[in-house]
Amino acid sequence: VAIDLDGTLFNSGSKITNRNMEAIHKCLRSGVKVIITTAKTVYWVKKLIVELGLQDPQIASAGAAIIDKDLTPIYVKKIPVNAYRKAVRLARQHGVGFGTSCLDGFVYYEKENKLLDYIWDTGEQPKRTDNLLKPEIVNQVLLITATVDEDDPFNNAVIDCVGDTIKLRRGGPYFLA
């Protein structure tokens, strides 16, 4: 069984309902493999591996990381450094809120942004930094999120700038990931 988290396994408060918890445990007791497949961070996937006693590899950050039962990444697909740097610089030029999901499980950001609060409300682990281009961040980027309206010029600018290197998609009316 492959399961997404937000709106599927989780309720609106990013919690597993009792009914869903019972269903997961029933699957596991019956020998059915349960695989989390989510855009949520490595932090969340590791937490669920422990909490649910999952024994098989689990998928985090929209497929950019696969984590085994020992909480070790067994597959990692990082965003290319040059494309990431271009996207950050472009977001700064356009004044767009920007979050960077990294292998260490944190979501790094430079400036407060009301739309990033939505991400923190889902239980992600925010970490403010003075510079998203620090090597310790740049070298572990799995997923980026720009807080931008659907009709903002940034959308086309970032596609023109890095769209041939990074797969970009809308996550509702206010997020580009």
N, C-alpha and C positions, 0 to 999 in steps of 0.2 A: 504494500500500500504506500503510495507516494502522497504526501500531505503538505500543502502550503500552510502558512501560519496565520497571517492577518486575514480575518474574515472567514477562516476555515477551521483550523484547530483552535485558534484564539477567539475569544469574544472581543468586544470593542475596548476592553480594558487590558488587552494583551495577556489575558489569563486563559488557561485551559479549563473549560467547564468540566464539572464532575462527569457528565455524560460522555464527553470526549475522552476524558482520562480513563474511564471504564472501558471504552471501546479500544483504546490503544493497548491497555493491559490485556484485554481479551485476545486481541490479535497476537500479541507477543506470547501469551500462554499457549496459543494454538499453533505456534510456529510460523506465523505470518510475519514476514519482514516488514518493518515500518521505517520508511525513509522520509525524513524532513527535507523538503525542497523549497527554499525561500530566498528572497532578496535580503532578508534580515542578516545581521552581521554574524561573524564567527562567534562572538560572545554569546548570542542567543542559541546558536546550534550547540555549542559546548555545554551550555547550561541545560538544555533539553536532553542531551545524551546522558548526562548524569541524573537528572530528575526522573527521566522515564526509563532509565536502564537500557538504552538502545545499544544494540550490538553490531549494527551494520554501519557502513560509511554514510554520512549525512551531508547534505548540500547546503552551502551558505552563500551569501552575496551573489545571488542570481547565477549560481554555477561557477563563480570565480574561485571557490574553495570547496574542497571535500575533506571532511574531518572524520577520522576513524574513532572507534570506541574508546581508545586511549587518549583522545583529545588532541591527536597529532594530525596536522594537515598532510594528506597523502596526495593531494593535487592542488596546485595554486596557479591561477592565471591572472597575473597582475596587469594593470593598465600600463601601456608603454610610457616610460618616463617623459619623453619629449611631448607626447600628446597630452599627458596630464599637465605638464607645465604650461602648455599653450592654453588649455581649458581654464586653469586657475587665473592666468593673466587676463584672459578675455572676460571672465566673470568679474574680476576686479574692475576692469575698464567699464563694464556695463552696470556695476553696482549690484550685482546679483548675489544673493545668499548662496553659499556653497559648503557642502559637507562632503567629507572624504572618508569612506568606510575602508578600514585597513585590516590587515591580517592579525594584528594584535587585539582586534575586537572593538576598538574605539572608533567613534565617528568624530574626526577632527574638523574644526571650523575656526574661522578668524574673527568674524563679527557676529554679534547678536542679530537674529532675524526672526520675526514672529512666525514665519512658516517653518523654520527649523524647530521651533517649539513643538510642533506636531510630531516630529520624529522623536524628540526626547520623551514626549507623552506616551510613546509606544514602548518605553523601557530601554531604548538604545542607550549606550554609554557615551555621552558627549565629552569631548576634551577640547577645551579652547586652546588655541595656539596663536602666537603672534605672526606666524608665517607658515602657510600650507606648503611652502616649497623647501622646507627643511629636509635634508637627506633622509632622516629617520622616518619621515612621513612619505616622501616621494617614493622610496624604495619598497613600500609595502601596500600601495593603493590597489584595492580590488574593485571598488565601485565609487562613482561620484554622483552627487545629487545637487542639482541647481534648483533653487526656489525661484521659479519664474513663470509668469502667466503664459498661457498658450499663444497669445498674440504678440508677445514681447519680441523685439528685433534680435535679442540674444539667441533665440532658438535657431534662426537661420545662420547667424554669425558663427555659432559653435559648430553647426553641421558643416559649414564651409571650411572651418578651420581644422577640425579633427574628425569629421564624420566618416572619412575613409579609413580611420584607424581604430576608432572606438564606436561600438554599437550604442546608439542613443535611442531612448524611447521615453514617451510621456508616462508619468505616473499620476494621472489625474490632471486637473486643470492648473495646478500650481507647482508641479515637480517635473523636471527633466533629469533622467538618470541614464 
